[in-house]
C-alpha cells in the first residue's frame, strides 16, 4: 500500500488502521473502518478510495468503481488518494484511468516533479509513446535531469519500433532521437552508461554501424563497464555487420590471448578466418594489418595459433581449460567441410577425442562437449572409439550378476560418459531384442550400484547414477516401439518410478513418466507429476503443451480445467507484469531491455499454445455447463464470444514449445530435425483452426436459439438473429475446407512418425479417424435447413422436409458408427499379456463432444419446430379435421430424438461395463517372466499399473457423469 512514515498529518494517522486491514487481507474490516471514518470526515477522499479497494477485493467491482469515480471526478491532488486510486485501477485492470488521474493532477500542480513522473509511468503502462515523449520533455523542463531527457529520447525510439510504417521510423522518429542525443554529446552532458547504450541502440537501428563503432571505440565507450568485455563484444558485433573480417579476426585473437576458454571468440575467429580466405585477403604492404592488430589470414597461421594455445594448456600441471582442445576439433571439422588437406596436420579426431576424454572424462560436461564432434568419426570407427575410451575407465569392483562397476564417482562419471556416447553413435540401437535386454541388465546393475554414492544426498539433489536409469528406460521404449510388446513399456514405467523414489527432484524422470502415462491414456498420475515439476513463468508456455494436449482428450475434465488455468493465469498476468518491467527499466536506465520486454510480451500474446489453451478452455466450459447449469446463449455471452470475429492472429502465431526438453542420446538419423518441427507446427495450427471454427459455430448456434417473432421477417433483430444464417454458412464452409486440408495433411504424412521424444502428436489424426468431423458437419447443416423451413412454413416445404429428414437419419447412423469406434476393452489381461487402448478413451471424448453439439442443435430445432407444430394444430382445429397427418420433419425429429436417447443409454451401459471389468481386473496375473525383475522392481511396475487402472476409472466416471447430464437434458426436449 502507500508509504506511511512518521508524519504529523492527522489524516495519515486516521487512515493507518484501514491500510493495516487491507495489508493483512482483512477487507471486510477495512470497509467497516472506512465507513466509520467517513461518517466523521465526509471529505476524506482517501478513505473512500480505500473502501473501494476493500469492495473490489471482496468481489463487489461495480460498487468499487462507482465509489472510485466519485473521488476521481473531483481530480484529487493529495498523494494518498492518488496512490490508492492507482492501486485500485491496477487491480481492476484499468491502467488507462491512471493516466487521466495524473493528467488532472499535473494540470492543477504543473511544477510537481513527482506528478509528472507518475504521469510518464502511467503512459508507459498503456504504451502511449507519443505522450510519454511529451511528458518526458515537460519533466525535463521543470527539473533538468539527464534521466528525464533520455526518457523522452527512448519514447521516440519506441515510437519507431511500434510504427507500422518502417520508412517513417527511419526518416522521422530515429533521426530525431539521434539529434537529441547528439545535442547532449556536443554539450558534453552525457553522464551514465545507459545514455551511451541508448545512443548505440539508435545508431544500430538506423544502420549507422560506422558511427556506432566510433562511439564504442571513442571516449563515450569508456562508460560501457557494466558487462564484462562490453566494448569488445559490441565491436565484434559491428565488425560482423560491416563485414570487416580482418578487424574481427584480430580482435578475436586478442580476446583469446586473454581468455583461451572463450568459445564465442573461437567461433568468431574461425568465421572471420574463412571469410578472409574466401576473399583472398592479403595484409597491406605498409602500416598495421588492421585497427585491432595482426590478422591471421591463412590456415597455417590458424593451426599455429591453436597449437600455441594447446601448448600453453599442456604446460599446466592442473586445471586445464577445455576451450583449446575443442577448438582444435572445431577447426578439423571446418577444414574437412572445405576438403582442406591441412586438416590432417591437426591429428586423428579419434585419438584427439580420446585424449580429451582422458583429461575431462570425469566431468559431466564431457558428453555434451564430445557429442557435437562425433560426426568427425567414420562409421567403421564407432566401435573402435568406444573400446578405446573404455581403456581409460577404471572398473574394479564386481556388482550385480558379475558386472564390473566403478569404485568411485569419478570413475562412474567416466563410464557413464562412454555409455552415453555409445548410444549417441547408435551402438545401442543395432543389437536384437536379446542384445538390448542384455544392455538394459548392465545399465540397471550400474544404476543400483551407483546409488551407494548418493546415500547422503538431499531430496533436492540428483543421484550420481540417474542417467543409467534413464538410458535403460529409453532402451525399454525402443523395444516397445520395435516389437509392440507392452511388457517393455510397463518395465520402463516401473524403472522410472523406482528412479523417482531415489531421486525425487529428477525432472527428466518426471517428464518421461508424464509422456509415457499420457501415451497409455492415463492422465491422473500426470497431474501430480507436472505439479511437482514446479513450472515457473514462461515454462507454462514452453512445456505446458505436455499437459494441456492430453487432459481433456483423455476424459479428465476437472484436471483439464485446472491445467488450462495454470497456463492462462500466466498469460493473463503477462501483460500487467511486462508493464511493470518496462517501468523499472525506465527508472534504472536499462533502455536496451525495453524493446526486449515488449518483444517478449508480443511473443507470448501470439503464442500458439496460448491460442490453443484459450480455445480449449472455452470449449470445455461449454461442454461441461452449457444447457446443464446455464443456457448456451448465456454461456456464450459470458465469454464475450463473437462468432463473426476471428480473434486469433494466424499470421503472427509463434511456436514457443520447447521440443528439446527431454534428454536423449539418439543418433542424428533418429533425432528431432527441422522437418519434424515444421510438420508439427502445421499440424497444431490445423488443429487450432478446427477447434476455433467449432467454437465459433457453437456461438452461431447459440445466437440462433431465439427465432424472430415474424416468420417471414428479413429484418435483423436486436440480437442479430436475422444476420446469422450467412455467418453460419460462411463458417461451415471454412470448417469443411479445414477438415479437407487436415485429411490431406494426415494422408500425406501418414508414414512419417515423430521421434518418441519429439513433438507429441496432435489430436488431429485421432479426430479424423473417429468420424467425429463428419458428424460435426452434418449436425451443423440442420440449423441452416431449419431456417429455410421457418421461412417457407410446413405447408409449402415437402422437398425441404424430406431433405431435413434425411439429414436426421444420416446423423443418427454417423453417431452410431462413432459409438461403435468407442467400444472395446480399455485395459485387458489375457494369458499374462496386457493390452491397453488409449484411443478408445479419446473416441469416447469426441463422442461426448458431438453429443453436446447435437443437443444444442436439437434445442434450436425444437425452438423452430414447436411454433410450427402449434400453428398447424390451430389450423386443423379451425377446419375441424379429424385425421391429422404429421409432417415428415416432425416425425423425423421425434424419431431422431428418441434414437439419440437410446444411443446415450448404449454409451452409458458400455461405460458401466468398462468400469466393472476394470474394477475386477487382476493386474497381479500380468506375466513379466523373462524380464529379469527384482521384487522391488516388480513392486514399482505394479504401482504404475495401478495408477493406469485408477486413471481409466476416473476418466470413465467423468465421461459417464457428463453423458448422464446430457441424456437427462435431452429427455426434457419435446415439441
HELIX and SHEET records of a PDB file:
HELIX    1   1 UNK A   10  UNK A   23  1                                  14    
HELIX    2   2 UNK A   27  UNK A   40  1                                  14    
HELIX    3   3 UNK A   45  UNK A   57  1                                  13    
HELIX    4   4 UNK A   61  UNK A   72  1                                  12    
HELIX    5   5 UNK A   79  UNK A   91  1                                  13    
HELIX    6   6 UNK A   95  UNK A  108  1                                  14    
HELIX    7   7 UNK A  113  UNK A  126  1                                  14    
HELIX    8   8 UNK A  129  UNK A  142  1                                  14    
HELIX    9   9 UNK A  146  UNK A  162  1                                  17    
HELIX   10  10 UNK A  166  UNK A  168  1                                   3    
HELIX   11  11 UNK A  169  UNK A  173  3                                   5    
HELIX   12  12 UNK A  174  UNK A  186  1                                  13    
HELIX   13  13 UNK A  193  UNK A  206  1                                  14    
HELIX   14  14 UNK A  209  UNK A  217  1                                   9    
HELIX   15  15 UNK A  219  UNK A  223  5                                   5    
HELIX   16  16 UNK A  230  UNK A  242  1                                  13    
HELIX   17  17 UNK A  245  UNK A  258  1                                  14    
HELIX   18  18 UNK A  263  UNK A  278  1                                  16    
HELIX   19  19 UNK A  299  UNK A  314  1                                  16    
HELIX   20  20 UNK A  323  UNK A  337  1                                  15    
HELIX   21  21 UNK A  341  UNK A  346  5                                   6    
HELIX   22  22 UNK A  349  UNK A  360  1                                  12    
HELIX   23  23 UNK A  366  UNK A  371  1                                   6    
HELIX   24  24 UNK A  374  UNK A  376  5                                   3    
HELIX   25  25 UNK A  379  UNK A  381  5                                   3    
HELIX   26  26 UNK A  382  UNK A  390  1                                   9    
HELIX   27  27 UNK A  400  UNK A  402  5                                   3    
HELIX   28  28 UNK A  409  UNK A  424  1                                  16    
HELIX   29  29 UNK A  433  UNK A  450  1                                  18    
HELIX   30  30 UNK A  451  UNK A  454  5                                   4    
HELIX   31  31 UNK A  466  UNK A  483  1                                  18    
HELIX   32  32 UNK A  486  UNK A  502  1                                  17    
HELIX   33  33 UNK A  507  UNK A  520  1                                  14    
HELIX   34  34 UNK A  524  UNK A  533  1                                  10    
HELIX   35  35 UNK A  539  UNK A  542  1                                   4    
HELIX   36  36 UNK A  545  UNK A  548  1                                   4    
HELIX   37  37 UNK A  557  UNK A  587  1                                  31    
HELIX   38  38 UNK A  591  UNK A  605  1                                  15    
HELIX   39  39 UNK A  608  UNK A  625  1                                  18    
HELIX   40  40 UNK A  632  UNK A  638  1                                   7    
HELIX   41  41 UNK A  650  UNK A  652  5                                   3    
HELIX   42  42 UNK A  668  UNK A  670  5                                   3    
HELIX   43  43 UNK A  674  UNK A  703  1                                  30    
HELIX   44  44 UNK A  721  UNK A  723  5                                   3    
HELIX   45  45 UNK A  724  UNK A  748  1                                  25    
HELIX   46  46 UNK A  764  UNK A  770  1                                   7    
HELIX   47  47 UNK A  772  UNK A  792  1                                  21    
HELIX   48  48 UNK A  798  UNK A  820  1                                  23    
HELIX   49  49 UNK A  838  UNK A  879  1                                  42    
HELIX   50  50 UNK A  888  UNK A  919  1                                  32    
HELIX   51  51 UNK A  923  UNK A  925  5                                   3    
HELIX   52  52 UNK A  935  UNK A  971  1                                  37    
SHEET    1   A 2 UNK A 395  UNK A 398  0                                        
SHEET    2   A 2 UNK A 404  UNK A 406 -1                                        
SHEET    1   B 2 UNK A 827  UNK A 830  0                                        
SHEET    2   B 2 UNK A 833  UNK A 836 -1                                        
END                                                                             
